[in-house]
Amino acid sequence: MSRIFGTSVASVYPHYVAKVEKKGRTKAEFDQVIEWLTGFDESALNGHLAAGTTFEDFFTEAALNPHASLITGVVCGVRVENVDDPLMQKIRYLDKLVDELAKGRAMDRILRA
């Protein structure tokens, strides 16, 4: 099992926010991306952050967007569409969406609209 599975989302969330804000995007845009991927609205997301939910539990409870499989590309040298472990793939989906947001990609493209 990967160490990230037992890591709390709350411990990584500020780093994601800092990354997108450094590139001129907003926390609200990032939260919109999380809601698109997981189905968690602001209230549910804040509940998970406050509770210290692990990535494993976060994605177990998530209603993954049916279009998530359209997320492709490379994160940390790994093709997200080729990740074998379903949980790790969901984490990589989130990483890829953060990268796309930070790179200035249009929201409708990020959300696979």
Secondary structure, DSSP 8 states (H G I E B T S, - for coil): --GGGGSBHHHHHHHHHHHHHHTT--HHHHHHHHHHHH---HHHHHHHHHHT-BHHHHHHH----TTGGG--SEETTEEGGG--SHHHHHHHHHHHHHHHHHTT--HHHHTT-
